[in-house]
Amino acid sequence: LVAAALGQIRVMSPRAARERFKESDYMIRGSTATFGAPYYGETIIGRLQYGHYEGTSTSPHCDATKYSLASSEPLGGTDPEEPTEMVNIVVVERGGCSFVKKVLEAQKQYKPHAVIVVDRPRPGEVAHTSETIQSIIMGDDGNGWEVRIPSVLISQADGDFLIQQIEQASKDVIVELQWEMNESTEIEVDFWLSSGSREAVEFLTEFRPHAEAIHRESTSTRKYLDFIPHYYIFSMPDNVNQMCFEHEHKFCSADPDGTGFVTGRDVVEEDLRQICLWHRTAEEEDPEADKEFETFSVHWWDYIKNFHDNCFNRDATDKKKQFGKECSDVVMDKIKVSDPMKRKITKCVSNEADERLSHELQTTAWGPLALRINGWRYRGVLEAETVLRAICATYVQRVRPKACGDILAHFGGSKVDKVYRSEGLSFKTAGLVLLSMIGAIIVILWLYGRYLNRSVRSALREEVMLEVKAAVMQRGDAYQSM
């Protein structure tokens, strides 16, 4: 099964708080934000901090200057063998402003290592449980790039209990936040791009052959890889510099070439063509595919590369070589898209524009180039090797595609690494390295000692011989003078 992007909170102390979550193995489950997300495999241990909001009750914790914490200083560890610091984790309540706003306010004012957001249902809404809260997406309001810390949304019942414990317990409430990516038998990769992005095309060109190799191992009962493209669409208060698709400036995109002839409107129109191409050709290539998760579209991959190669010429005067529909038609002919399929794509562009672009607008990511693996935000370098290593590391070992081994061999690797996990050297490995270094130093010193000893002996012999020779010569001179 495909794993979801879940944040796990393990209650460590006090005992009363732990007992409340005994049946769930002392775990509180929540939904991790799409902004400021951690590297998977990361663990944070810290104490919870909560402050009553003194501002408007309908906008709790939207202004960090209107609530205060007991202490913002790190809490020292208690184990003398392993001195550590337990960081601060701020608890805030949902409502009145965006998730990003609340987390940013806490980040700037109190510098915590993480934020826990307690759900507050709107009037008439049913409160989420620990299970249903995991389906809520903590979306980005456009300012998520400023967030440097992870945050997790938890249910109202779990959150209210934690707040009560913070306020009433005589000891600090200590929790452990974990972000482990569960291994899976199937991988879903979401990739956000823009048709005007050269960087996206460069990545896709390098990534494609390996993605195809993994996809070819899929069977009727298991899809090893679902690669789903999304397009980065946003809204604007006004249609500035022709950046938007229609007069309501609901669907807009960035201008890819500044003072060049391509506008944001042109990019949105091309995005729409590529969206329709993806969906229509994916359905044709696998009619039995689950329509919620489309299959691999060879035509889409061919089109992306050829459109970039043939339609990004700023100096071209021929419309068939410029960014736009005429060049798009040339490319479709070149990659042998059939006439019936072209008509389907044209119909999709004409009749489904609002539906398709609205979907992209609602599923926007944290940036114009973004990638998710099984719901987890990828934060590594956007290059084929590191992305493929992350994908291969997520497969359950027993069903890992053979292509993963070939991929690692292609990139010179010998094993699969989880590229975000940074565990350092184990004590055993560190000890062996240290002993090897000490042994090497001893051997070097011994060899140097032998060399020095021989050099000293040689120098002494030469000095003695010179003294003997000088003495003989002096005696010879003395004999001749007699």
C-alpha positions in Angstrom: 0.0 0.0 0.0 1.1 3.6 -0.6 2.1 5.3 2.6 0.7 8.6 3.6 2.7 11.6 4.9 2.0 11.2 8.6 3.6 12.8 11.6 3.9 10.6 14.7 4.1 12.0 18.2 5.2 9.6 21.0 4.3 10.8 24.5 7.3 10.0 26.8 6.3 11.7 30.1 4.7 12.3 32.5 3.2 8.9 33.2 -0.4 10.2 33.3 0.0 11.6 29.8 1.5 8.4 28.5 -1.3 6.2 29.9 -3.9 8.2 28.0 -2.4 6.9 24.7 -1.5 3.4 25.9 -3.7 1.6 23.4 -2.1 3.4 20.5 1.4 2.4 21.8 1.7 5.9 23.3 1.5 7.5 19.8 -0.6 10.4 18.6 -1.0 10.5 14.8 -1.4 13.6 12.8 -0.8 15.2 9.4 2.5 16.8 8.5 2.5 20.2 6.8 3.5 20.4 3.1 5.7 23.4 4.1 8.7 23.2 6.4 8.6 19.4 6.2 11.5 17.5 7.8 13.8 15.0 6.2 12.2 11.6 6.7 13.9 9.6 9.4 14.3 12.7 11.5 13.4 12.5 15.2 12.9 15.4 17.6 12.6 15.0 21.4 11.4 18.0 23.3 9.0 19.6 25.8 5.7 21.0 24.9 5.1 24.8 25.3 1.7 26.4 25.2 0.5 30.0 25.9 -3.1 31.3 26.2 -3.9 33.7 23.4 -4.8 37.2 24.6 -6.0 38.4 21.2 -9.3 37.7 19.3 -10.6 34.3 20.3 -11.6 33.6 16.7 -7.9 34.0 15.5 -5.9 32.1 18.2 -2.1 32.2 17.9 -2.1 34.3 14.7 0.1 36.9 16.5 2.9 35.5 18.6 3.2 38.8 20.6 -0.2 38.1 22.1 0.8 34.9 23.8 3.8 33.9 25.9 5.5 30.7 26.8 6.7 29.6 30.2 10.3 29.4 28.9 12.0 29.5 25.5 15.3 28.1 26.8 16.2 24.5 25.9 15.7 21.9 28.6 19.0 20.1 29.6 19.1 16.4 29.4 19.1 14.3 32.6 21.4 11.4 31.6 25.0 12.2 32.5 26.2 9.5 30.1 24.5 11.3 27.2 24.1 15.0 27.9 21.5 16.4 25.5 19.2 19.3 25.2 15.4 18.8 24.8 14.2 21.4 22.4 11.0 23.3 22.7 7.9 22.3 20.7 5.2 25.0 20.6 1.5 24.0 20.7 -1.0 26.4 18.9 -4.6 26.2 18.0 -6.1 26.2 14.5 -8.4 29.0 13.1 -8.5 32.6 12.0 -5.4 32.5 9.8 -3.4 30.1 7.7 -1.3 27.2 9.0 1.8 29.0 7.6 1.0 32.2 9.5 0.7 30.4 12.8 3.9 28.5 12.3 5.9 31.5 11.0 4.8 33.6 14.0 5.9 30.9 16.5 9.2 30.4 14.5 10.1 34.1 14.6 9.1 34.8 18.2 10.1 31.7 20.0 12.5 29.8 17.7 11.0 26.3 18.5 12.2 23.1 16.7 8.6 22.1 15.7 5.0 23.3 16.1 2.0 21.2 16.9 -1.4 22.6 15.6 -4.5 21.6 17.5 -7.5 21.2 15.2 -10.5 23.5 15.9 -13.6 22.5 13.8 -15.7 25.4 12.4 -19.3 25.8 13.6 -21.4 22.9 12.2 -18.4 20.7 11.4 -17.8 17.3 13.0 -14.6 17.1 15.0 -11.9 15.0 13.4 -10.6 11.9 15.1 -7.0 10.7 15.3 -7.7 8.7 12.1 -9.6 11.2 10.0 -7.2 14.1 10.9 -4.5 12.3 8.9 -6.4 13.1 5.6 -6.3 16.8 6.2 -3.7 18.7 4.2 -1.8 21.5 5.9 -1.4 23.6 2.8 0.9 26.4 1.8 -0.5 29.9 1.5 2.4 31.0 -0.7 4.7 32.0 2.2 5.7 28.5 3.2 9.2 29.0 1.8 10.0 31.1 4.9 9.2 28.2 7.2 12.3 26.3 8.5 10.6 24.0 11.0 8.2 21.1 10.7 4.6 21.2 12.0 2.0 18.6 12.6 -1.8 18.9 12.8 -3.5 16.7 15.5 -7.1 16.2 16.5 -9.0 18.4 18.9 -9.4 15.7 21.5 -5.7 14.8 21.5 -4.6 18.4 21.5 -6.9 19.5 24.3 -5.6 16.7 26.5 -2.0 17.8 25.8 -2.8 21.4 26.6 -4.4 20.3 29.9 -1.3 18.3 30.8 1.0 21.2 30.0 -1.0 23.5 32.3 -1.7 21.1 35.1 1.2 18.7 35.3 4.0 19.3 37.8 6.6 18.0 35.3 7.3 19.0 31.7 5.4 17.1 29.0 8.0 15.4 26.9 7.3 14.0 23.5 9.2 12.5 20.6 8.2 13.6 17.0 9.0 11.1 14.3 8.9 11.2 10.6 9.6 7.7 9.3 8.7 6.9 5.7 7.2 3.5 5.7 8.5 1.1 3.1 6.0 0.3 0.4 5.4 -2.2 -2.4 4.2 0.6 -4.7 5.6 4.1 -5.2 3.7 7.2 -6.2 5.8 10.2 -7.3 4.1 13.6 -7.7 6.2 16.2 -9.7 5.3 19.8 -10.0 6.6 21.7 -13.0 5.9 24.5 -15.5 6.0 24.1 -19.3 8.3 27.2 -19.3 10.9 25.6 -17.0 14.1 24.5 -18.6 15.3 23.0 -15.2 12.2 20.7 -15.1 12.9 19.4 -18.6 16.6 18.8 -17.8 15.6 16.7 -14.7 12.9 14.8 -16.6 15.3 14.0 -19.5 17.8 12.4 -17.1 15.1 10.8 -15.0 13.0 9.2 -17.8 15.0 6.1 -18.8 15.2 4.9 -15.2 11.6 5.7 -14.4 10.6 3.7 -17.5 12.8 0.8 -16.4 11.0 0.6 -13.1 7.6 1.0 -14.7 8.2 -1.9 -17.1 8.4 -4.3 -14.2 4.8 -3.5 -13.2 2.3 -6.3 -13.4 -1.5 -6.4 -13.5 -1.6 -6.7 -9.7 1.2 -4.3 -8.8 2.3 -0.9 -10.2 5.8 -0.3 -9.1 5.8 3.4 -10.1 3.1 5.9 -10.7 4.7 9.1 -11.9 2.1 11.9 -11.9 2.9 15.4 -13.3 1.3 18.5 -11.8 1.5 22.0 -13.1 2.3 25.0 -10.9 -0.7 27.4 -11.4 -1.5 30.3 -9.1 -4.0 33.2 -8.9 -3.3 36.9 -8.9 -5.2 40.1 -7.8 -4.7 41.5 -11.3 -3.6 40.3 -14.7 -0.1 41.9 -14.6 2.0 41.6 -17.8 -0.4 39.0 -19.4 0.5 36.4 -16.8 -3.0 35.0 -16.5 -5.1 32.7 -18.7 -8.4 34.6 -18.5 -9.8 38.0 -17.4 -10.6 36.7 -13.9 -6.8 36.1 -13.4 -7.6 32.9 -11.6 -5.1 30.8 -13.5 -1.7 32.4 -13.9 2.0 31.5 -14.3 5.3 33.1 -14.3 6.8 34.7 -17.3 9.7 32.4 -18.3 11.8 34.7 -20.4 11.5 38.2 -19.0 11.4 40.7 -21.9 11.0 37.8 -24.5 7.9 37.1 -26.5 6.6 34.3 -24.2 4.1 35.4 -21.5 2.6 33.8 -18.4 -0.6 33.3 -20.4 1.3 31.4 -23.0 2.7 29.1 -20.3 -0.7 28.4 -18.8 -2.1 27.5 -22.3 0.8 25.2 -22.9 0.4 23.7 -19.4 -3.2 22.9 -20.2 -2.2 21.2 -23.5 0.3 19.1 -21.6 -2.2 18.2 -18.9 -4.7 17.0 -21.5 -2.0 15.2 -23.4 -1.0 13.3 -20.2 -4.5 12.3 -19.2 -5.7 11.3 -22.7 -2.7 9.3 -23.8 -2.3 7.6 -20.4 -5.9 6.4 -20.7 -5.3 5.2 -24.2 -2.1 3.3 -23.3 -3.8 1.5 -20.4 -7.6 1.5 -20.6 -7.9 -0.6 -17.5 -5.8 1.8 -15.4 -7.3 3.4 -12.2 -8.4 6.8 -13.5 -7.5 8.4 -10.1 -3.9 7.4 -10.6 -3.1 7.5 -14.3 -0.5 5.2 -15.8 2.8 6.0 -17.6 2.3 8.1 -20.7 5.1 7.6 -23.2 3.7 10.3 -25.5 3.9 12.9 -22.6 7.6 12.1 -22.0 8.4 12.3 -25.7 6.5 15.6 -26.0 8.2 17.3 -23.0 11.7 16.7 -24.4 10.8 17.6 -28.0 8.8 20.7 -27.2 11.8 22.0 -25.2 14.2 21.2 -28.0 12.1 22.7 -30.8 10.0 25.5 -29.3 12.3 27.4 -26.9 14.2 29.4 -29.6 14.0 33.1 -28.7 15.4 34.2 -32.0 13.0 32.2 -34.2 10.7 34.2 -36.5 8.7 31.1 -37.6 5.7 30.5 -35.4 6.3 26.8 -35.9 9.6 27.2 -33.9 8.3 29.5 -31.2 6.7 28.7 -27.8 3.0 28.2 -28.6 0.3 26.1 -30.2 1.7 26.0 -33.8 5.0 24.6 -32.5 3.0 22.2 -30.2 1.2 20.9 -33.3 4.5 20.3 -35.0 5.9 18.4 -32.0 2.7 16.2 -31.8 3.2 15.2 -35.4 6.9 14.5 -34.8 6.2 12.1 -31.9 3.4 10.5 -33.9 0.3 11.4 -31.9 -2.6 10.1 -34.0 -5.2 12.4 -35.5 -8.0 10.9 -33.3 -5.9 11.5 -30.2 -5.2 15.1 -31.3 -8.9 15.7 -31.5 -9.4 14.4 -28.0 -6.7 16.7 -26.7 -8.2 19.7 -28.5 -11.6 18.9 -27.1 -10.1 18.6 -23.6 -8.4 22.0 -24.0 -11.7 23.6 -25.2 -14.2 21.9 -22.8 -12.2 21.0 -19.7 -9.9 24.0 -19.2 -11.6 25.3 -16.0 -11.9 21.8 -14.5 -8.3 20.8 -15.3 -6.7 24.1 -14.2 -8.8 24.3 -11.1 -7.5 20.9 -10.1 -3.9 22.1 -10.5 -4.7 25.2 -8.6 -6.1 23.2 -5.7 -3.2 20.8 -5.6 -0.4 23.4 -5.8 2.9 22.6 -4.1 5.4 24.6 -2.1 7.3 25.8 -5.1 7.3 25.8 -9.0 9.6 22.8 -9.0 8.6 20.3 -6.3 8.6 16.5 -5.9 6.8 14.2 -3.5 7.4 10.5 -2.9 4.4 8.6 -1.4 3.1 11.8 0.0 6.4 12.9 1.5 8.0 16.2 0.5 11.3 15.6 -1.2 13.9 18.2 0.0 17.1 16.9 -1.6 18.9 18.1 -4.7 16.6 17.8 -7.7 18.8 15.5 -9.8 18.0 12.1 -11.1 20.5 10.1 -9.1 19.4 11.3 -5.6 15.7 11.1 -6.5 16.0 7.6 -7.8 18.0 6.5 -4.7 15.2 7.9 -2.5 12.5 6.1 -4.6 14.4 2.8 -4.5 15.0 3.1 -0.8 11.3 3.3 -0.2 10.5 -0.1 -1.7 10.1 -3.1 0.6 13.3 -5.2 0.2 11.5 -8.3 -1.0 9.7 -6.6 -3.9 12.3 -4.0 -4.8 12.4 -3.8 -8.6 15.4 -5.3 -10.3 15.8 -1.9 -12.1 16.8 -0.4 -8.7 19.9 -2.5 -8.7 20.7 -1.5 -12.3 20.1 2.2 -11.5 22.5 2.1 -8.6 25.1 0.3 -10.8 24.6 3.0 -13.4 25.4 5.7 -10.9 28.3 3.8 -9.4 26.5 2.8 -6.3 26.6 -0.5 -4.5 23.7 -0.2 -2.1 20.5 1.6 -1.6 20.7 4.6 0.8 17.9 6.6 2.3 19.3 9.9 1.1 17.7 12.0 3.9 18.6 9.8 6.8 21.8 11.0 8.5 22.7 8.6 11.3 26.5 9.0 11.4 28.9 6.3 12.3 28.0 3.6 14.8 30.2 3.1 17.9 31.5 -0.1 16.5 32.5 1.4 13.2 34.0 4.5 14.9 36.0 2.2 17.2 37.4 0.2 14.3 38.3 3.4 12.4 40.0 4.8 15.5 42.0 1.6 16.1 43.0 1.5 12.4 44.3 5.0 12.6 46.2 4.3 15.8 47.8 1.2 14.2 48.7 3.2 11.1 50.4 5.9 13.3 52.4 3.3 15.2 53.6 1.7 12.0 54.6 5.1 10.6 56.5 6.0 13.8 58.3 2.6 13.9 59.4 3.0 10.2 60.5 6.6 10.9 62.4 5.4 14.0 64.3 2.9 11.9 65.0 5.5 9.2 66.3 8.0 11.8 68.4 5.3 13.5 70.1 4.3 10.2 70.6 8.0 9.4 72.3 8.7 12.7 74.6 5.6 12.4 75.6 6.6 8.9 76.3 10.1 10.0 78.4 8.9 12.9 80.4 6.5 10.7 81.2 9.3 8.3 82.2 11.6 11.1 84.5 9.0 12.7 86.1 8.2 9.3 86.8 11.9 8.7 88.3 12.3 12.2 90.5 9.2 11.6 91.6 10.5 8.2 92.4 13.9 9.7 94.4 12.3 12.5 96.4 10.1 10.0 97.2 13.1 7.9 98.3 15.1 10.9 100.7 12.3 12.0 102.0 12.1 8.4 102.7 15.8 8.3 104.5 15.6 11.7 106.7 12.7 10.5 107.8 14.6 7.4 108.8 17.6 9.4 111.3 15.6 11.6 
